[in-house]
């Protein structure tokens, strides 16, 4: 069982930046591929970014490509999401997710992830 805890959310003006963190309660975080999803009020949970176990490759939703950067530090059992040039449409609760078996081809499917954090609110004012 892995517990995930997100932090770093908050209120920021459009054009600003935030850095989210996701700490995993395991010393073997390198065994898990990890991703970020977000859910705005009244909408479904959408894929944002994905990083495989090695951290060598990264994948992004088109809406955040070029603005967001996902990374991981396996020594610290932590994943990050650097968000720049934030827009009002980025406002959502952001969740981190992990799974030990998920392949990159399935990264968009929230049902493929076994572990989820509680979420952190990101609000962008225009």
C-alpha positions in Angstrom: 0.0 0.0 0.0 1.3 3.4 -1.0 0.1 6.7 0.4 0.5 9.8 -1.7 0.4 13.4 -0.3 0.2 16.4 -2.5 1.3 19.9 -1.5 2.0 23.2 -3.1 -1.4 24.3 -4.3 -2.8 27.8 -3.8 -4.1 31.0 -5.4 -2.1 32.6 -8.1 -2.7 35.3 -10.7 -2.8 34.4 -14.4 0.7 34.2 -15.8 2.1 33.1 -12.5 3.8 29.8 -11.4 3.2 27.1 -8.8 5.1 24.0 -8.0 3.2 20.9 -6.8 4.8 18.1 -4.9 3.6 14.5 -4.4 5.4 12.6 -1.6 5.0 8.8 -1.6 5.1 6.8 1.6 7.5 4.2 0.3 11.2 3.8 -0.1 10.7 2.2 -3.4 9.0 4.9 -5.3 11.1 4.0 -8.3 8.9 0.9 -8.7 5.9 3.1 -9.6 5.0 5.1 -12.6 3.3 8.3 -11.6 1.0 10.9 -13.0 -0.9 14.1 -12.4 -4.6 14.6 -13.0 -6.9 17.5 -12.4 -10.6 17.9 -11.9 -12.5 21.2 -12.2 -15.9 21.7 -10.7 -18.6 19.8 -12.6 -16.0 18.2 -14.9 -14.4 14.8 -15.2 -10.9 14.1 -13.9 -8.5 14.8 -16.7 -4.9 13.6 -17.4 -2.2 16.3 -17.0 1.2 14.6 -17.1 2.9 11.3 -16.7 6.4 10.1 -15.8 7.5 6.5 -16.0 9.5 4.8 -13.3 12.8 5.8 -14.8 11.8 9.4 -15.2 13.6 9.5 -18.6 10.5 10.1 -20.7 7.6 12.5 -19.9 4.1 12.9 -21.4 1.7 15.8 -21.3 -1.8 16.8 -22.1 -1.8 19.1 -25.1 -3.4 21.9 -23.0 -0.4 22.1 -20.7 2.5 21.2 -23.0 5.2 23.8 -23.0 3.9 25.3 -19.7 4.1 22.4 -17.2 7.0 20.2 -16.4 6.7 16.9 -14.6 9.7 15.4 -12.8 10.6 13.0 -10.0 13.3 12.5 -7.5 13.3 8.8 -6.6 15.9 9.4 -3.9 13.3 11.6 -2.1 10.3 9.4 -3.2 8.7 12.6 -4.6 7.2 13.7 -7.8 6.8 17.4 -8.9 4.7 19.4 -11.3 6.2 22.8 -12.2 3.4 24.9 -13.6 4.3 28.1 -15.4 2.2 30.7 -17.4 -0.9 29.6 -15.5 -4.3 30.3 -17.0 -7.7 30.6 -15.4 -8.7 27.3 -17.1 -5.9 25.6 -15.1 -8.1 26.1 -12.0 -8.8 22.6 -10.5 -8.1 20.2 -7.8 -4.8 18.5 -8.8 -4.3 14.8 -7.9 -1.2 12.7 -8.1 -1.5 9.0 -8.9 0.8 6.0 -9.0 0.8 2.5 -10.2 3.5 -0.3 -10.4 2.2 -1.9 -13.6 0.9 0.9 -15.8 2.4 1.4 -19.2 2.8 4.8 -20.8 0.1 3.9 -23.4 -2.5 3.8 -20.6 -1.4 7.0 -18.9 -4.6 8.9 -19.8 -6.9 6.3 -18.1 -7.4 7.2 -14.4 -8.8 3.7 -13.8 -5.3 2.2 -14.5 -3.8 3.8 -11.4 -4.1 2.0 -8.1 -3.0 4.8 -5.7 -4.2 8.4 -5.4 -3.5 11.4 -3.3 -6.2 13.5 -1.6 -5.7 16.4 -4.0 -4.5 20.0 -3.7 -6.5 23.0 -5.0 -5.0 25.3 -7.6 -6.9 28.5 -8.3 -5.8 30.9 -11.0 -7.3 34.4 -11.0 -7.6 36.3 -14.3 
